[in-house]
Amino acid sequence: MKKSIRLIAALAALAMTAGMAACGSDNSRKDNTADVTLKDINSALTDTSKTTELTMWAYSAKQIEGPVKAFQKKYPHIKINFVNTGASSDHFTKFQNVVSANKGVPDVVQMSIGEYQQYAISGSLLNFESDEIEKSWGPQYTKAAWNNVHYGGGLYGTPLDAAPLALYVRKDILDEHGLKIPTTWQEFYDEGVKLHQQDPSKYMGYISSNDASLIDVLRTVGARPWTVKDTTDIDFSLTTGRVAEFINFIQRCLDDGVLRSTAAFTDEFNREINDGVYVTRLEGCWQGNAYKDQNPSLKGKMVVVHPLAWGDNGESYQSASNGSMLSVSSATPKDKQAVALAFIQWLNGSRDGVSEYLTSNRGNYFMASNYYQKDKNKREQQETDGYFINTDVNKVYFESMDKVNTDWDYIPFPSQLQVAFGDTVAPALKGKGDLLVAFAKLQDSLKTYAEDNGFEVTTDAD
């Protein structure tokens, strides 16, 4: 586990402990509920009687800066102090530092869909949930993306980009070995066994041992490793049901040479990708552009298809999507909250804001807004550069987004999940233990951490 990840985990744990030391007591949390109406928010854009200055932090600065400049040009009475915080790991470390110090906290902050929950629970993000906002803003985003910015009955941001999963396949290698592109996990196994028997240096896919991305794959097969009933109540189900069924399947894939455990995103891993050691890669749609930038030698060798289905029907697949969001911090003064909320909704949800993102990013930004998602021209746009064999790559991404499994809860302490996964599951992935036993250890570790931080916890073993 990298030191930066451990540092983020430790800092997040401190915030969690501080925010929940007396769970159930109103005095244990910050007052993070917005005191504004939808009318207040809408009028913030048109009321030019006063100037408001907001500070915004973002790690996707290259993608966001253009739309921010366009907003300021359109609404000159709102000044945005835009700060590029660097890489996402640095961004969250800096944010946690200012939150802990209660000094220098930005008004608007970019959050990862898989990271914000710990800040919402500790009271660091503004909860602006209301019936009128739900009715007005909710329909402007995909259902999955709108669900993602809700947590424990609260609403903590507007969805920015989305990252539906796709399966990137080295068709040239499958063709060389007379194998077909799998559409189900069973086909993945069957074709993978044949591939590895023909060429022991090749695997149908990989499982990352240096992060907990295997958890995200559970979402695509309809498995729920935990249920977060509210901000203080969690039910863990890591050793029974669909979770256990799928983990046992992954164990079989590892044992039979269909999957290989590897540390993803290292130099060695990138060389293995170029060399075709792994024939498929299940990744967010951002990977398509990453391939073009980082792996030019693979041009004309790959196809992009839907995620694999659990069951016999390849069309019955489910997907997953993370992405990011824009939130307002609870430290934002009350007289600025309406302005800040108007700003993040204009950027992410308005037709003008979406248009600016696409203009600034040459159209290569997969957004959660329905202005983007329901654009027929975007959905049917064909690939013209010849990098992928199939030209309907955009169609694959949009259809995957339509099939994101929304019966899913993010864990409220994602940084601790990464640490616990590295301590319990990663060794088993490397052949040092049984994977299902490792998941039982992971459940015990997460249960202990949750109970120590004030959660009411039940498990499938209780």
MIDRENDO-456388 format. One line per field, with one value per residue (C-alpha): residue in three letters; chain; x, y, z. Coordinates in Angstrom, 3 decimals. Example, Ala and Ser with C-alpha at 12.3 -4.5 7.8 and 13.67 -1.06 7.14 Angstrom:
# residues 2
rest: c(ALA SER)
kette: c(A A)
u: c(12.300 13.670)
v: c(-4.500 -1.060)
w: c(7.800 7.140)
***
This chain:
# residues 462
rest: c(MET LYS LYS SER ILE ARG LEU ILE ALA ALA LEU ALA ALA LEU ALA MET THR ALA GLY MET ALA ALA CYS GLY SER ASP ASN SER ARG LYS ASP ASN THR ALA ASP VAL THR LEU LYS ASP ILE ASN SER ALA LEU THR ASP THR SER LYS THR THR GLU LEU THR MET TRP ALA TYR SER ALA LYS GLN ILE GLU GLY PRO VAL LYS ALA PHE GLN LYS LYS TYR PRO HIS ILE LYS ILE ASN PHE VAL ASN THR GLY ALA SER SER ASP HIS PHE THR LYS PHE GLN ASN VAL VAL SER ALA ASN LYS GLY VAL PRO ASP VAL VAL GLN MET SER ILE GLY GLU TYR GLN GLN TYR ALA ILE SER GLY SER LEU LEU ASN PHE GLU SER ASP GLU ILE GLU LYS SER TRP GLY PRO GLN TYR THR LYS ALA ALA TRP ASN ASN VAL HIS TYR GLY GLY GLY LEU TYR GLY THR PRO LEU ASP ALA ALA PRO LEU ALA LEU TYR VAL ARG LYS ASP ILE LEU ASP GLU HIS GLY LEU LYS ILE PRO THR THR TRP GLN GLU PHE TYR ASP GLU GLY VAL LYS LEU HIS GLN GLN ASP PRO SER LYS TYR MET GLY TYR ILE SER SER ASN ASP ALA SER LEU ILE ASP VAL LEU ARG THR VAL GLY ALA ARG PRO TRP THR VAL LYS ASP THR THR ASP ILE ASP PHE SER LEU THR THR GLY ARG VAL ALA GLU PHE ILE ASN PHE ILE GLN ARG CYS LEU ASP ASP GLY VAL LEU ARG SER THR ALA ALA PHE THR ASP GLU PHE ASN ARG GLU ILE ASN ASP GLY VAL TYR VAL THR ARG LEU GLU GLY CYS TRP GLN GLY ASN ALA TYR LYS ASP GLN ASN PRO SER LEU LYS GLY LYS MET VAL VAL VAL HIS PRO LEU ALA TRP GLY ASP ASN GLY GLU SER TYR GLN SER ALA SER ASN GLY SER MET LEU SER VAL SER SER ALA THR PRO LYS ASP LYS GLN ALA VAL ALA LEU ALA PHE ILE GLN TRP LEU ASN GLY SER ARG ASP GLY VAL SER GLU TYR LEU THR SER ASN ARG GLY ASN TYR PHE MET ALA SER ASN TYR TYR GLN LYS ASP LYS ASN LYS ARG GLU GLN GLN GLU THR ASP GLY TYR PHE ILE ASN THR ASP VAL ASN LYS VAL TYR PHE GLU SER MET ASP LYS VAL ASN THR ASP TRP ASP TYR ILE PRO PHE PRO SER GLN LEU GLN VAL ALA PHE GLY ASP THR VAL ALA PRO ALA LEU LYS GLY LYS GLY ASP LEU LEU VAL ALA PHE ALA LYS LEU GLN ASP SER LEU LYS THR TYR ALA GLU ASP ASN GLY PHE GLU VAL THR THR ASP ALA ASP)
kette: c(A A A A A A A A A A A A A A A A A A A A A A A A A A A A A A A A A A A A A A A A A A A A A A A A A A A A A A A A A A A A A A A A A A A A A A A A A A A A A A A A A A A A A A A A A A A A A A A A A A A A A A A A A A A A A A A A A A A A A A A A A A A A A A A A A A A A A A A A A A A A A A A A A A A A A A A A A A A A A A A A A A A A A A A A A A A A A A A A A A A A A A A A A A A A A A A A A A A A A A A A A A A A A A A A A A A A A A A A A A A A A A A A A A A A A A A A A A A A A A A A A A A A A A A A A A A A A A A A A A A A A A A A A A A A A A A A A A A A A A A A A A A A A A A A A A A A A A A A A A A A A A A A A A A A A A A A A A A A A A A A A A A A A A A A A A A A A A A A A A A A A A A A A A A A A A A A A A A A A A A A A A A A A A A A A A A A A A A A A A A A A A A A A A A A A A A A A A A A A A A A A A A A A A A A A A A A A A A A A A A A A A A A A A A A A A A A A A A A A A A A A A A A A A A A A A A A A A A A A A A A A A)
u: c(0.000 1.407 2.263 -0.020 -2.997 -2.181 -1.878 -5.246 -6.737 -5.270 -6.445 -9.886 -10.058 -9.289 -12.093 -14.476 -13.610 -14.014 -17.296 -18.828 -17.322 -20.753 -22.914 -26.541 -25.794 -26.648 -23.620 -21.203 -21.517 -21.154 -24.276 -24.018 -27.624 -28.185 -30.543 -31.601 -34.552 -34.570 -35.758 -32.693 -30.436 -32.039 -31.993 -28.292 -27.449 -29.604 -29.157 -26.294 -26.709 -23.684 -20.474 -19.738 -16.357 -16.039 -12.950 -13.054 -10.675 -10.493 -8.206 -9.677 -8.536 -7.764 -11.333 -13.096 -11.181 -12.730 -16.357 -15.470 -14.133 -17.293 -19.420 -17.544 -17.959 -21.700 -22.090 -19.409 -20.885 -19.665 -15.879 -14.316 -10.873 -10.062 -7.347 -5.755 -4.957 -2.972 -3.425 -6.528 -4.515 -2.917 -6.303 -7.964 -4.983 -5.075 -8.819 -8.612 -5.854 -7.876 -11.009 -9.108 -7.629 -10.991 -9.090 -8.808 -11.644 -12.784 -16.395 -16.684 -14.703 -14.528 -15.262 -14.882 -18.127 -16.307 -14.615 -17.078 -19.090 -16.588 -16.689 -20.479 -20.740 -18.200 -20.216 -17.616 -19.930 -23.152 -26.343 -28.812 -31.467 -34.994 -38.108 -38.008 -34.367 -35.021 -37.883 -36.056 -32.495 -32.901 -34.355 -31.363 -29.024 -29.012 -30.669 -27.422 -25.451 -28.146 -28.313 -24.541 -24.592 -27.095 -25.967 -27.768 -30.781 -28.692 -27.761 -24.130 -23.344 -24.182 -22.797 -20.023 -18.532 -19.424 -17.298 -19.452 -17.536 -16.566 -14.607 -11.540 -10.617 -7.501 -9.415 -6.218 -5.038 -8.406 -8.469 -4.941 -6.052 -9.442 -11.374 -14.514 -15.186 -16.958 -20.272 -20.826 -18.549 -18.941 -17.775 -14.939 -13.859 -14.287 -12.368 -9.788 -8.992 -8.419 -6.230 -3.984 -3.637 -2.533 -0.224 0.598 2.050 -1.395 -4.470 -8.009 -7.817 -6.355 -7.355 -5.613 -3.800 -2.875 -6.359 -9.885 -11.262 -12.492 -15.246 -16.555 -16.812 -19.246 -21.656 -21.753 -22.965 -25.701 -23.806 -24.066 -21.099 -22.786 -25.957 -25.752 -29.146 -28.369 -25.264 -24.832 -26.073 -24.250 -25.014 -22.007 -22.576 -19.115 -19.222 -22.668 -25.062 -24.005 -20.813 -19.568 -20.720 -18.776 -15.668 -15.523 -15.786 -12.889 -10.880 -11.483 -10.382 -7.155 -6.515 -7.070 -5.015 -7.954 -7.145 -3.839 -3.267 -1.064 -0.259 -2.137 -0.888 2.788 5.445 5.552 1.770 1.811 4.417 2.241 -0.732 1.335 2.599 -0.891 -0.393 -4.017 -6.518 -9.335 -9.509 -12.667 -12.332 -14.199 -14.820 -11.962 -9.638 -10.471 -8.717 -5.949 -5.199 -4.911 -2.530 -0.410 -0.565 -0.389 1.031 -2.336 -4.148 -6.369 -6.090 -8.928 -12.689 -14.787 -17.792 -20.236 -19.299 -19.780 -23.142 -23.629 -25.840 -26.543 -27.759 -24.982 -27.457 -28.539 -25.327 -25.162 -22.598 -21.006 -19.947 -18.014 -16.852 -16.860 -19.114 -18.974 -19.847 -20.202 -18.329 -20.214 -17.683 -19.142 -20.786 -24.572 -24.774 -22.702 -24.407 -27.095 -24.475 -22.231 -25.117 -26.207 -22.617 -22.231 -25.654 -24.903 -21.578 -22.878 -26.590 -27.356 -27.303 -24.838 -22.515 -22.499 -21.833 -18.816 -17.367 -17.694 -16.224 -13.278 -12.587 -13.234 -16.255 -14.180 -15.794 -18.423 -20.841 -23.599 -25.994 -28.976 -28.255 -25.260 -26.633 -29.748 -27.973 -28.699 -25.725 -23.376 -24.833 -24.483 -21.172 -18.764 -15.047 -13.096 -9.456 -9.268 -7.817 -10.513 -11.750 -15.393 -16.566 -19.612 -17.569 -19.715 -22.832 -21.210 -20.442 -23.930 -25.661 -23.389 -24.372 -28.043 -27.433 -25.556 -26.722 -28.304 -28.963 -25.624 -24.213 -20.755 -18.979 -18.720 -14.978 -13.441 -9.881 -10.098 -11.506 -8.341 -6.145 -8.166 -8.309 -4.537 -4.075 -6.575 -7.505 -4.369 -2.226 -4.845 -4.892 -1.160 -1.722 -1.218 -4.598 -8.205 -10.066 -13.357 -11.516 -9.777 -13.159 -14.236 -11.147 -11.967 -15.465 -14.116 -11.665 -14.321 -16.751 -14.202 -13.359 -17.019 -17.879 -14.880 -16.224 -19.746 -21.619 -24.290 -23.077 -24.576 -22.956 -24.088 -22.423 -24.616)
v: c(0.000 3.374 5.831 8.488 6.135 5.249 8.934 9.723 6.795 7.973 11.549 10.395 8.179 11.173 13.135 10.225 9.816 13.523 13.691 10.566 10.214 10.533 8.936 9.849 13.123 16.319 17.964 15.478 16.869 20.138 21.992 21.061 21.574 24.295 27.104 28.118 27.625 26.886 30.450 31.727 29.612 30.678 34.372 34.168 34.140 37.158 39.350 41.647 43.979 42.506 40.738 37.317 35.615 31.834 29.646 26.404 23.430 20.823 18.006 17.744 21.296 20.904 19.788 22.254 25.507 26.400 26.129 28.110 30.966 30.857 31.061 34.123 35.819 35.167 36.125 38.762 39.501 36.053 35.787 32.319 31.826 28.609 26.392 23.441 21.080 18.604 14.852 13.476 11.956 15.351 17.020 14.915 15.210 19.018 19.108 16.927 19.141 22.356 20.657 19.394 22.834 24.514 27.132 27.842 25.476 26.109 26.991 24.554 21.321 18.515 15.145 11.598 9.604 6.886 9.224 11.888 9.767 10.119 13.908 13.938 11.890 14.016 17.124 18.667 18.906 20.881 18.821 20.695 17.981 19.308 18.205 21.192 20.618 16.913 17.684 20.455 19.136 15.352 14.939 16.796 13.859 10.122 8.104 6.364 9.612 11.358 8.388 8.558 12.072 11.058 9.476 8.601 10.702 13.720 15.386 16.462 17.595 17.728 14.965 16.030 13.248 9.569 6.504 3.546 0.311 -1.219 -4.336 -3.592 -6.733 -7.672 -9.200 -9.856 -12.288 -14.041 -14.399 -15.808 -18.560 -19.184 -17.864 -15.728 -12.494 -13.463 -11.870 -13.700 -14.598 -18.296 -17.672 -15.613 -18.636 -21.164 -19.130 -18.171 -21.789 -22.503 -19.416 -20.235 -23.844 -22.714 -19.997 -20.124 -16.592 -15.128 -14.631 -13.621 -10.845 -9.672 -8.754 -5.761 -6.579 -3.008 -1.529 -2.668 -2.453 -6.045 -4.626 -2.541 -5.683 -7.120 -4.378 -5.675 -9.115 -7.867 -8.606 -6.317 -6.552 -4.151 -2.168 1.299 1.848 5.371 7.265 5.133 1.649 -0.870 -4.507 -6.405 -9.379 -10.318 -14.091 -15.244 -15.019 -13.620 -12.158 -15.591 -17.157 -14.664 -14.691 -18.474 -18.060 -15.576 -18.087 -20.706 -18.255 -17.573 -21.267 -22.219 -19.466 -17.446 -14.482 -13.347 -11.127 -8.123 -4.680 -2.423 0.905 0.147 0.339 -3.458 -3.612 -1.125 -3.228 -6.309 -4.450 -3.544 -7.113 -8.601 -10.575 -9.702 -10.085 -8.125 -5.144 -4.078 -0.352 2.963 4.625 7.073 4.172 4.549 7.908 6.694 3.855 6.272 8.513 5.853 2.768 3.881 0.479 -1.155 0.766 -1.506 -4.453 -3.926 -3.849 -2.192 -4.176 -4.268 -5.598 -9.317 -10.674 -12.959 -15.695 -17.150 -14.030 -11.698 -8.846 -8.996 -7.436 -4.799 -2.046 0.293 3.926 6.256 9.636 12.860 15.589 19.186 19.842 22.862 22.694 23.208 25.927 28.150 31.191 31.081 34.208 32.435 29.039 29.901 31.337 28.285 25.911 27.940 27.763 23.968 23.375 25.705 23.975 20.404 20.545 23.439 23.193 26.100 24.516 21.155 22.865 24.638 21.358 19.749 22.761 22.987 19.252 18.799 16.678 14.036 14.270 11.731 13.778 12.714 15.433 14.326 17.156 15.046 11.561 12.049 13.737 11.405 12.709 11.883 8.423 7.554 9.311 6.994 6.549 7.874 7.539 3.780 3.106 0.597 -2.030 -1.210 2.336 2.308 2.808 5.723 3.574 0.984 3.625 5.127 1.748 0.737 3.922 3.039 -0.310 0.847 -1.169 1.368 -1.235 -0.376 1.524 3.037 2.316 5.412 4.942 4.142 4.908 2.336 -0.156 0.235 -0.371 -3.369 -4.870 -4.607 -6.329 -9.179 -9.857 -8.800 -11.629 -14.197 -12.769 -13.404 -17.091 -16.885 -18.089 -18.788 -15.801 -16.424 -16.821 -13.539 -11.865 -13.105 -11.421 -8.270 -8.281 -8.685 -5.832 -3.478 -4.427 -3.602 -0.274 0.655 -0.227 1.730 4.763 4.614 2.596 0.041 -3.060 -6.405 -9.089 -12.165 -14.194 -12.661)
w: c(0.000 -1.044 1.730 0.233 0.416 4.014 4.854 3.335 5.214 8.504 8.000 6.976 10.048 12.247 10.619 11.013 14.664 15.352 13.491 15.006 18.438 19.989 17.327 17.728 19.489 17.589 19.193 17.617 14.103 12.277 11.202 7.547 6.403 3.830 4.787 1.269 -1.063 -4.760 -5.313 -3.438 -5.632 -8.904 -7.986 -7.087 -10.797 -11.659 -8.574 -9.550 -6.607 -4.865 -5.783 -4.325 -4.359 -4.184 -3.888 -5.833 -5.611 -8.362 -9.396 -12.921 -13.485 -17.175 -17.875 -15.538 -15.967 -19.336 -18.146 -14.985 -17.127 -19.236 -16.083 -14.837 -18.211 -18.129 -14.448 -13.695 -10.264 -9.127 -8.868 -8.821 -7.295 -9.142 -7.584 -9.339 -6.448 -8.550 -8.500 -6.800 -3.934 -3.230 -3.565 -0.868 1.460 1.150 1.671 4.763 6.162 5.867 7.170 10.208 10.803 10.104 8.151 4.443 3.475 -0.125 -0.839 -3.742 -4.005 -6.525 -4.952 -6.205 -6.205 -4.274 -1.761 -0.625 1.820 4.674 4.326 4.197 7.385 9.252 8.343 6.029 3.020 2.727 2.673 0.450 0.083 -0.392 -2.252 -4.586 -5.537 -6.057 -8.448 -10.282 -10.535 -10.361 -13.879 -15.323 -14.592 -15.193 -12.457 -11.523 -11.311 -9.257 -6.875 -6.471 -4.975 -2.276 0.951 4.157 3.210 2.227 -1.073 -1.262 -4.791 -8.473 -10.721 -13.086 -15.198 -15.274 -15.976 -17.061 -17.442 -20.761 -21.659 -23.782 -25.733 -27.714 -30.607 -32.549 -29.857 -29.628 -33.419 -33.392 -31.011 -32.620 -29.623 -29.407 -27.549 -24.299 -23.386 -20.080 -17.188 -18.015 -21.585 -20.137 -18.106 -20.917 -23.495 -20.885 -20.074 -23.775 -24.158 -21.212 -22.316 -25.771 -24.452 -20.702 -20.910 -21.598 -19.426 -20.288 -17.688 -14.386 -10.853 -9.328 -6.087 -5.137 -4.865 -4.029 -7.578 -7.265 -5.044 -7.949 -10.085 -7.532 -8.522 -12.109 -11.045 -8.723 -5.514 -2.467 -0.080 2.348 2.845 4.365 5.939 7.116 8.196 11.318 10.367 8.129 7.288 5.884 3.551 2.326 2.816 1.652 -1.278 -4.641 -3.166 -2.071 -5.345 -7.427 -5.228 -5.504 -9.280 -9.253 -7.198 -9.891 -12.576 -10.683 -10.060 -13.713 -15.321 -16.618 -14.378 -12.961 -9.948 -10.636 -9.284 -11.707 -13.076 -12.513 -15.232 -15.401 -15.727 -18.599 -20.385 -19.898 -21.388 -24.443 -24.766 -24.627 -21.413 -20.523 -23.348 -21.691 -19.395 -17.532 -16.951 -16.947 -20.299 -19.667 -20.504 -24.197 -24.452 -22.132 -24.543 -27.430 -25.488 -23.809 -26.048 -29.692 -30.696 -29.954 -32.679 -34.780 -32.382 -29.903 -29.718 -27.018 -25.764 -22.876 -19.430 -18.922 -17.799 -14.818 -16.213 -19.645 -21.467 -22.556 -23.022 -19.363 -18.121 -15.409 -15.188 -12.667 -12.821 -10.553 -11.829 -9.853 -8.504 -7.329 -3.690 -1.444 1.833 5.083 5.952 3.224 4.861 4.769 2.638 -0.040 -0.030 -2.580 -4.932 -4.570 -5.261 -8.291 -9.559 -9.312 -10.844 -13.785 -14.404 -14.286 -15.042 -17.373 -21.152 -21.301 -18.753 -20.511 -23.829 -22.337 -21.032 -24.428 -26.211 -23.806 -23.993 -27.722 -26.922 -25.095 -21.684 -20.652 -18.581 -16.196 -17.345 -19.406 -21.827 -22.756 -22.099 -24.251 -27.142 -30.065 -32.033 -29.152 -28.619 -32.293 -32.913 -34.727 -34.112 -37.079 -36.058 -36.553 -33.100 -32.154 -34.591 -33.908 -34.611 -32.274 -29.107 -27.896 -28.210 -25.939 -23.306 -23.336 -23.184 -20.306 -18.456 -19.010 -17.315 -14.203 -11.202 -8.839 -6.114 -4.548 -1.568 -1.287 1.964 4.203 4.796 1.383 2.439 5.230 2.734 0.651 3.695 4.917 1.426 1.141 4.498 3.992 0.351 -1.543 -0.051 -1.098 -4.622 -4.729 -3.965 -0.212 0.949 0.031 -1.403 0.409 3.724 2.945 2.396 5.824 7.280 5.336 6.785 10.327 9.777 8.397 11.147 13.843 12.228 11.823 15.418 16.698 14.832 16.208 13.586 14.398 12.565 11.580 9.420 7.535 10.305 13.041)
***
